[in-house]
Amino acid sequence: MTMNGYKALGTSTSPSSDHFKSLHLKAAPLSSSSPLRSQYLYKTNFLRSQYHQDHRHRHQRSVEDWRITMAEASGTSSTGGSSKGKEDQLHVKELGLTQIDGHPEDHPFVADVVFVHGLQGHPQRTWQSKSNPESSIRARKGLRLFSRKGTEAIAHDDPKPFWPADILPQDHKDVRILTFGYDSKVTKAFMAPTSKNGIFQHGNSFLRAVSRARVRCRQRPIVFVAHSLGGLVVKQALIEAQKQIHDPDLLDINDSTHAIIFFGTPHRGSDLASWGLLLSTVAKAAQFDTNKAVLRDLDPMSGSSKLEEMRLDFDNILQDSQRLSELHVYSFQEEEGMTGTKLFGGKVVPNESSSLDSRKYGNDTIHANHMNMCRFSTKDDDGYEKFSAILAKYISQIKTKQYEAKNARNDDILTSLNFAERRAREYQLQNLDTKQETFSWIWSSSSFVEWLSSQDGVYWISGKPGSGKSTLVEHLVHHDRTKLELQKQNHMSWIRLHFFSIFVVGKGINNSFEGLLRSLLYQLFKAMPQLNTLDPDDSKYDSFSSWPERKLRDALRTSLGKAKEGVCIFVDGLDEYEGSLLELIQFLKTLATSDNSQDTSIKVCLSSRPEPIPSQFLQHLPNLSMSDHNASGIQSYCLSTLEELEPKVLEGLNIFQLSHTIAGRAEGVFLWARFALEEIIQGHSSGETPKEMLVRLDSTPHDLEEIYDRIFHRMDAPAKEECMIMLRLVCFAKRQLAWQELLVATDIALNKDVVDSERIRGDTDSAVASKVYKTFTQRLRAKAVGLLELVKQQQNEFGPDEALLHRN
């Protein structure tokens, strides 16, 4: 190539002979036969040749860059293919980090894989094959600019395969791949200066570059892949990171490093480095600038102890028991020596230097010399297969660890959301052992079934006190028919969430807004952990007030919005809520509001007494009133209860007629029917005739409070006193009491001998506890006349709790 040729292309670095002329003039006094002159001319011609060769390479790259630029401007590639545009073309920076996987920053990466080149290396060419085999992607598809469309993507404009960008992303689609460049040149021609940085400075710079690239992904696992000197740069970066106890961003690099894969890294010195010191002396005489710092750090023979210090510091990292996770290391070693000169006759990095001392860390060989051991043309290359298998092993370990950590995090959050009383009302309702046929009408003669398969979001169940609203809701929550009817809407899967308010004197978590939110979130995250949007750092986990209410509310809305399954929420006992009932209703209604009216995937079923606020805001929505449907259910309940009695008790009674009569007078209130049945049974056991029992039924008050008052006044004075003590203890306790606690507290109040509570602590399996429990159950039934009942509660170490039968 002529000088005019360079000038015609507009090259700003055209070669000049001025420098050579100055050298010639300085040599003029020497005679033509002088040995010094011959040596000088030989060296000058050699340098001139090297200089022209360097310019030819630069010119070729300039031509190719110009051709690519023109192709982009015209919308075609240099081979006639379509261009994706300049913004899609990958340009590997010579200094710093370049992402080369082709994915956007918000891609769900599981790890970062960072490539670091070695001595005289380059962030792209170190890993780039020198050949372009016919079987490669580029040979089949031709030159293509960088694309994000899978296996056809070519990540650069060089025709030789750059496997970290061309091949690796196809096999590992969920890792972010970066390559790091730094000035590791031992020699540079003529007056071009080399970096004066040694290993320490390069490692420090590398550490901070990686930290800057991880601002949005702290704690993401890292796998470093290093060739030759690059391995020492990685080591030095980790050694420095471990010291940064006051800088969490830098310390994160050490904590997040899962593995390092070394290619020919000289852990204990290199023969080539010693040769490099000799080379640097010759180069310096010819006006080369040489980076002695790097070479002397590599060669113990030069008097440097830095390599040994680094080895010891790195060993400390490997053996650090305080490290968050084990650091995995794998070393690849060169099989072939360098050729072309006897100085390179042996391996650049011998086996004893390119592997760690311990057998704990794996190693393998690659059939190539030091420079080519990390250059692969296709995924079928033996070296690539070895590397990819090791990387896949580490990525699998990372995914397993992340899965376990996520499960542990979810468990922590579930624990923080849960509370002992969460299922108290549910256990109480299940304890009633309600017959399935009691609510058979809900599936045949109500609008509820129609609502389940409709586009309507909210449904309201109303009823008088004791009408069985809570029992019905509990039945609907667990019945298989509910799920089947929901699936008719849009054939999606559905989950059911529920919250049962429970009456307590004063405000408690089970009738609060926070209790509602925590209960619903607990069930939602239990069923679909992937929806968990809470951060454990936002809660202290120590009490039900530790989660900010706003955080819970936002989490519920966000999680429901992300749900890919339908969610049907049942909320019972709105009238038990301690707070703004209007705000609660409005919040629950917004949960059921769908952005797409044709595909409502969140449904809410509410139940309450027909009080003013619920009636005003819910009566225009799909609804049912218990009083309109309960007659048949109450009749079935009465009939099944009477049929369970001994035949002699039923002698002379028309139980069908009696059940019909009770159902008619109950006016939809199950609790009234229960008390009426007890009156009938008590009269029959006293020897009353059927006519007298009907009279007793007629005298039963219609109002539940009057019934309670009547029961109480029938009791004798000692029974009244004990009943009052029990009721006060239950109503005014700060939490639900276990049966042992109520027993001991009642006996203390009555000045009775107190049973040793330690003897009955725990469940009722022991002989002593079983006997005491049976006796107390009978005593509770007699003294509290049905106003208190025991409720099984799994979270309480003492066993079953007692609870009020009903708010009334």
N, C-alpha and C positions, 0 to 999 in steps of 0.2 A: 504494500500500500504506500503511495507517494505522499509527500507532505502536502501537495496540492489537493490530493484527495481529502485529507483531513480538513483543509481549509474550505473546500467546497461544501462540506456538510456542516459547516459552521462550528467545528470543534474548537473550543476555547483553549485546549491544552495541546496545540500543535507542537511537535518536537523541535527543538532548537539545537544547533551545533555550537552555540556560544560556549556552553560549558566544556565541551570537548576541546574547543580551540584554546581555552584558557589552560586546560591541562597540557595540551601540546606545547604551548609557549613555555610553560614552566619546565618541560622536559627537554627543550631545545639545546641547552648547554651540554647535554649528555651525548657522547659519541654513539654512532649507529651500532657499534659492536658492544656497547656497554651492557652487562647483564642486568643492571638496574633498569636501563631503558627497555629491554626486551620484556622484563617482568611487568613494567609499567604499561607498555602497549598491550600486552596480553590482558591485563586486568581492565584497561580502558575499553578494549573491544568487547570484552565479556559484559561489562556494565552497559555499554551502548546497546548490545543485543538484548539484554534484559529490559532496558528502558523502552526500546521499540516494541518488544513483545507485549509489554504492559500496556502501551498505548493502543496496539492493535486490539487487545481484549476490550479496552474501554470503548474503542470505536465500534466494535461489533455490538456491544451492549447498547450504545447510543443509537445505532441503526435500528436495532430490534425495538428499543423503547419508542423511537419515532414511528416505526411501522405499527406498533400496537396502538399508539395514540391516534394515528390516522384511521386505523380500523375502527376504533371506538367512535371517532367523530362521524364516520360514515355508517355506523351501525352494524358493521360486519367484523368478524374476527380475521386474523391474518391468514387463515386457511379457508376462508369463505363461509365459516360457520357463523351463527348468530351470536351477538355479544350481549351480555347481561348488563352492560353499562359499567362505567368506571367505578361507581360506588360499590360494585360487587366484586371487583378484582382485588385479590389479596396481595399486599405489598409487605414483605417481611422487613422490618426495620433492622438495621445492622446493630443498633444499640437499643437496649431496653426490651420490653416484652411485646410480643405480637400474638394475638389470638388467631388460631389457624383452623379451628374446627368447623367454622362456617355457620354456627348457631348464633342467634341473638343473645344478648346478655341475660334476658329473663327466662332462658331455657331452663328446664328443671334438671340442672346438673347434680350429680351425686358426688363428684370429686373434681379436683383440678389436677391435670397432668402437665408438668412443666419440664421442657427440654432445655438442657444447658450444654453448650458445646465446649470443646477443649482447646488445647494449645494450637495456635495458628488456625482456629476454627471459625465457623460462621453460623449464625442461627438458622440458616437454610441449607447451605451447601454441605455442612458437616453431615447432615442426615440424608443428603440427596444422592441417589444412585448415579454413577457415571455412565450407565447404559440406559437404553430405551428399548427393552425387549418387545417383540411383537405381541406377546401375551399381556402386555400391560394395558391399562385402561386407556392411556394416551394413544397407543398404537391403534386401538380399535376405534376410538372416537375422534382422534385428531386433536389439535390444539384448541382448548376451550378456556375461556376466562372463568374466573371463580364463580361457582353457582352453589345454591343451597338445596339442590334437588336430588340429593342422594348419591348413588354410586357413580354417576357420570361426572360429578363435580371435579374440576381440576383447579387447584387452589393458587396457581401462579402462572406466570408466562414463560417459564423455563421448561423445555420439552422433556427434561429428565425427571423421573418420578421423585417427588418430595413426600416420602411415605407418611410422616406424621400428619400431613394435610390431605394427601390423596388416598391413603389406604386405611390408616388407623380410625378415622371417624366412622368408617363403614362397619367396623367390628365393635366399636365402643361409642355408641351414639349418645350416651348419657354422661360423658365427661367433657369438661372444658379443656381444650388443648392449647397450650401456649409455648412459645419458644423464646429464649432469652439470648440477647446478643451483648457482647462486651468486647473491649479491645484486648485480645490475648496474643497479638502478633509479637513474636520474638524478634523478628527483623522486618524492616520496611525499606524499600529501595530508595537510594539517594537521600534527599533532605527531609523526607516525610517523617515526622516524629512519631514514636510509639508511645503508648500509655506508660506512665511511670508507676501505675498501680501494681501492687503485689496481690497475693492471694487474699490477705486481710481486707484490703480496700475493695477488691472485686466482690468478695463475700458480703461485705457491708452494704455495698451499692445494690447487689442482687436482693438482699433481704428487704430493703426498703422498696425496691421496685415491685416485688411480689406483694408486699403489704398494701401498696397503693392500688394494686389490681384487685384487692379483695375487700374493698370498703363495704360493699353490699353483700358480701358472702363470708363474713367471719365464721370460723369454726367449720367451714367446709373442708373435708379431708383433702390432703395433698399427696400426690405421688411425684417425686422428682426422678427424672431420667437424665443421667449425666454421662458425658463422654470425656475420658482422660482428665485433664485439668478441671473440667467442669465439675467433677465429683468433689474435688477439694474446695471449690467455690461454694458448693452446696453445703458441705460440712462446716465451713467457716461461717456461713449464714446461720445455720442452726445453732452453732456454738454461741454466736453473738445474740441470737434471738433468746436463748435460754437465760441470758444475763439481764434481759430487759424487763425486770420485774415491775418497773414503774411505767412501762409503756405496753398496755394490754394488746395493742394492735400488732406490735412486733412479737410479743410473747405468743400470740395466737399462731404464728407461723410454726414455732416449735411444737406447740400443743396439737396442732392440726396435721402435722406431717405423719402420714400413715406408713409410707414406705419410700425407699430410695433404690433405684435400679442403676447400677454402675456398669458402664462399658469401658473396660480397660483403664480404670482409675488407678493411678500410682499411689497406693496407700502408704508405701514405704520407700519412695524414691524411684527414679527412672534413669536408665543408662543414656537415653536420648538427651536428658537434661544436662548431663556431664558433657556430652558432645556439643551441646548448645553453647556452653561457656567458651569452648574453643572457637566455635563459629562466630560468637559475638566479638572476639578479639580481632579476627580477620575482617569482619564487617565494619568494625569501628575504624580500622585503618583506611578503609575505602569510603569513609564518610557515611556509613550507615549509623542509625541510632538504634540502640539495643536496650531492651527491657531486662536488665540483669536481675531485678528483684524477683520476678516470677521464676527464673531459672535457678537462682540460688536458693529460693524457698523449696524447690524440688530436690536439690542435690545435697545430701548430708556431707558429701566430700568437700563442699565449699565452706563448711564451717557453720552453716545455718542449722538451728535446732527447731525451727518453726514447724517442720513437718512432724517431728516427733511430739511436740507439744500439741499439735492439732490431733494427732492420733490418740493421745491420752484423753484430751477433752472430749473427743467424739466417743471414745469408749465409755466415758462417764455418762454421756447421754443415753447410750444403748443400755446401760446398767442402772439407770435412774429409776428407783422404786417409786418415786413420787410422780413420775410421768403419768399423764391421764390415760395413755394407751401405749401398748408396746410398739416400738419402732421396728419395722420389718426391712431387711436389707437383702439384696440379691446382686451378685457380681457376675458379669459376663467377661470372659478372658479371650484374648486373641490366640488363635491356633497357629497362624503363619507369621513369619518374620518379614521385615521390609526387604525389598529387592532393589537392584539397580546400583547399589554401592555396598562395598564390604562393611562400611560403617553401620549400615542397617541390616547386616546379616542376621542378627538375632532379633528376638522380640523387643519391641520398644519398652513394654512393661512386662517383665517376667511374671510367671505364675505366683511366685512367692510374694510379689508386691501388689498384684491386682486382686487379691482376695483377703478377707478379714480373717483374723486368727481363729475365731470360734467356728465349730461345725454347726452351730445354731443357725448360721446365715448361709443360705444356699449359693451355689455358683455353678456355672456351666461354661462351655467353650463355644465360640462361633468360628466357623471355618473361613477366616479372613485375617488380614493383617490389621495392625492397629488403626490405620486410617479408614479402612473399608468395613470394619466389623459392625458399624452402625448404619450402613447404607444398604437399603433393600429395594429391589425393583418391583416385586409383587408380593402379595400376601402368601404365596406358596414358597417363598424363600425360607430355607431352614432357620436362619437367624431370626426372621420376623415371626415365624411360628413359635419359636422359643420365647421371644419377648412378649408376644401377644398373650401367650398362655399364662405367663407370670403376672402380667398386668391384669388379666381377667380374674386371676386368683385374688389379687389385692382388692379389686373392685367388688368382688363377691363378699369379701370380708367386710368391706366398708358398708355395703348394703345391709348385711346381716346386723352389723353393729347399729346402724341407723334405725333398722326395724325394731331392734330390742330397745334402743333408747326412746324411740317414739312410743312404744308400748308402755315403757316405764313412765314416760311423761304423761301419757293418757291416764295411767293408773293413779298418778299423783293428783291429776286434775279431778278425776272421778271421786277420789277420796275427799278432796277439798269441797266438792259440790254436795256430797252426800251428808245426811244428818239423821240422827237416830229416829226421829219421829216421822221421817218421810213417808213410811208405809203404815203408820199407826192406824189411820182410819180404814185403809184397805184391808188390813188384817182383821179389824173389827167387823167389817162387812162380810168378809169371807167366813168368819166364825159363826155367822148366822145360819149357814147351811141352807140357803134359800133353794127351793125346788125350781128346777129348770122350767117347768110348765107354768110357774107363776107369771112369767113375762112372755109367754108364747104369743100374746096378742101383738107385741111390738113388731113382729115379723109379718103379720097378716092384716092388721087393721089400723095402721098408723102411717103418718107421712114420713117417718124416720127412714124407712127403706128407700123410698123415693129420693130423699135428700142425699143419702150415701152415694147414689149413682148419678146425681145431678151436678150442675155447675155451681150451685149455691154454696157459699162458704161457711155460713154460721147456722146453727140449729139450737133452739132453746127448749129445754124440758122444765116445766113449771109444776108446782104442786104444793099442797098444804104441808105443814110440819107433820112428819111421821108417815107421809104418803108413799115412801119407798123410793124417792128420787135417787138417793145415793146407792141403794141396792141395785136399782135399774142400771145406773151408769156403770157400776162395777161389773154387772152382767154383760153390758155392751162392750166394755173394754176387752174382755177376755173371750167373748164368743167368736167362734170361727166364721159365723155367718156375716159378722161385721166386715171382716177382711174380704170375703168373697163379693159382697155387695159393692165395696169400695173399688174393687178391681174392674167392675163393669163400666166405670166411668171412662177410663182411658187405658185400661189393660196394664198399668204400671204396678210395681210392687208398692205396698203400703206398710208403714209402721204406725203403731198407736201409742201415744203418750197420754198420761193422765195425771191429774192432781186432785186429791180429795182434801178439802178444808176440814178441819176438825175444831170443834168448839173448845176453847179454853178460857178461863177467867183472865182477862187482860190480853195483851198482844203476845203471840208466840210465833215461831217460824212457820208453823203449819197453817196459819191463817194470815200470812203476810205476803207481800208482793215478792220479796226476796226468796221466800220459801217456794213460791210458785216457779220463779225463774230457775232456781237451782235444781228443783225436782225435774222440770222439763229438760233442762240442759243435761242433767245426769243421764236420763233415759235416752236422749238423742245421741249423745256421744258414746253411750254404751252400745247402741244399735249400729251407729255409723261413725266410727272413730275418725274417719277421714274428714269429717265436718268440724273437728275440734279447732276452734279459733281462739281459745283462751291461752294466755301466757302464764305459766306458773309463777313468774316473778310478780304478777299483779296481786297475788294473794298470800297471806301468811298461814293459811290453812288451819289456824288455831281456833276459830269459832265461826258461827254462821254469819258474823258481821264482817268477815275478813275480805270477802269479795265486794268491790264497789258495785252498787246496784246498777249504775249506768253501764258498767262493763258487762254485766250479766245480760242486761236488756239488749245491748248492741250485739252481743255474741249470739243471742237467740235469733234475732232478726237476720243476721249475716249467715248463720249456719242453715237456717230454714231456706234462705234464698239460694244456697248452694246445693240443697238436697236434690238428688236425682230420683229419689223415690217420693211417693206421696206420703204426707204426714197428717194424721188425724189426731187432734188434741181434744181430750175430754177434761173439762174443769167442773168439778162438783162443789156445791155449797158456796155460791157467790155471796149469799147473805151472811156467811160466817166471816167474811173478809173484814179485817181491821184496817181500814184505810178508805181512800176515795173509791167507792164502788163505781162511780161514773168513769173515772180514769181507767180503772181496771177493765171495764167492759169495752171502752174505746180501744185500749191497747190490744185486747184479744181479737177484736173485730179487724184491726189493721193486719194482724198476722194472717188472717184468712183472705185478705184482699190480694188478688192475683193481677199481675201486669197483663196477662193474657186471659181475657174473660172466657175464652173457649177451652182453657186448660187449667182450671183451678186445682193445684196440687196440695194446697194446705187447707184443711177443714178444721173447724172448731165447734165442738158441741158443749153447750153450757147448761147448767141446771141450777135452779134457785127457787125460793118461794116467790109467789106472784106479788112481790112488793113493788112500790111505786117506780123506783128507778129502773129495775130490770124490765118491768112491764112497758114503760115508756120507750125504752130504747131497743127492745127485743121482740115485742109482740107482732111487729110487721114482718118479721122474718119467719121462715119455716119453723113450726113449733108444735108441741103437744102439751096438753094438760093431763096430769096424772088422774084427776078426778073423772075424766072422760073415758078412761080405759081400765081403771083399777078394779072395777067390780068383779070381772071374771077372774082376775089374778088373785084377789082376796078370797073369793069363793074356793078356788083351787087350793090356796094356802090353808084355809080352815078345814077343808075336807081331808087333805093329806095329813094334817096335824091330828085330827080326830081319829082317823083310821089307824094311826100308830098306837093309840091307847089300847089297853087290854079289852077284850070283848065284854067283860062284865061291867066295865065302866060305861060302855056304849049301850047297854041293855035298856030298852025302852025309849031310845032317842032316835029320831029321824035325822041322821047327820046331814043328809042332802038338804032337807028343808032348813035345818039350823044354820048350815054354812051359807045358804042363800040369804037368810035373814040377817046374819052378821054382816055379810058383804053389802047389803042394802043400807044398813044403818051406819056403816063405817064411813060412807061418803068419800071413798078413795083413800082413807088414812089407814095404812097397814098397822101402825102402832096401836091404834084404837082397837082394831080387830084382834090383835095379840092380847091386849088386856081383857077384852070381852071373852075370849076363849078361856083365859085363866079363871075368870069368874064362873063360867059354866062348869069347868072341871072341878073347881073348888066346891061349888054347890052340889055336884053329883057325888063327890067324895064324902059330903056331909049327909048324904041320904035324901036329898031333896028330890021331889018328883019332877018330871019333865015340865009340868006347869009352873012349879016353883022356880025352876031354873030359868024359864022364859021371863018370869017376873023379875028375877035377879038381873037378867040381860036388859030389861026395860029400864031398870033403875041405874044402869051404868051411865055416868055423865058423858056427854058428847065432847066436852072440852078436855084436852089432855091434861091441862094444869089441874082441873077439878079431879081428874082421875088420880093424879099423883097425891093431891091433898087428901083424898078419900083413903088411899092406901096408907098414908102416913098416920092419919088419925085412928086407924084401926089397930095400930101397934100399941103394945104396952109401953110403960115409961122406960124400962131398961133398954128395950129394943130401939125406942125412939132415940135415946141418948147415943147408943152405939152407931145407929144409922147416921145421925147428924155428924158425929166425929169423923166417920169414914168419908161422908160427902165433903166436909170441909177440907180434910186432908187432900182429897183428890182435886177439888176445885182450885185450891189456893197453892198447891205445890208449884215450884218453879219449873218442874219438868214432870213427865209421867213417872209414876212410882211403880217399882216392881212389886209383885204381890208380897214378897218377904218384907219389904220396907213398910207397906201399908199394915201388915199384920203386927209388926213390932211397934210401929207408931201408935196404932189403935190400942194395943195392950198397955202401952205406957200411959196414954191418956186416961184409960180406965183403971189405972193402978193395979193391973193384973200382973201375974208372973210372966216375965218376958222370955220367950223362947230364944235360945242361943242362935243368933242370926247366922253365925259361921257354919252351923250344922245343916242349915238349909240353903246355903249359898250355892248358886249354879242352877242347873236344871233339876227336873223332878225325877231323875233316874235312880238316885240313891234311895234306899229303903226309908230312911228318916224323912228326907225331903218329900218323898211321894206320899207318905202318911199325913204329914203336916199340910201339904198342898190339898189333899182330898178333903180333909177336915175344914180347912179355911174356905174352900169352894162352897161347901154346904152352908157354912156360917155366913158367907157373903150373900148367898142366894136368899137366906132366911132374913137376915138383918137389913139388907139393902133393898129387899123386896123387888128385885129386878131393875133397880135404878143403876146399879154398877155391874159390870161384867169383866171377866178377864180376857185380855187380848194377847195373842201370841206375837212377840216382837223379836225377830232374829238378832237385831243389833244389840240387845240388852243382855249382859252377862248373867243377870239374875233370873232370866226366864220370862214367863208371861207377865205383862203389865195389866193393871186394871184401868178401866176408862169408863166415863159416863156413857150410859146407853144412848142418851139423846140429849141435845141441848136443852130441851124443855125441862 
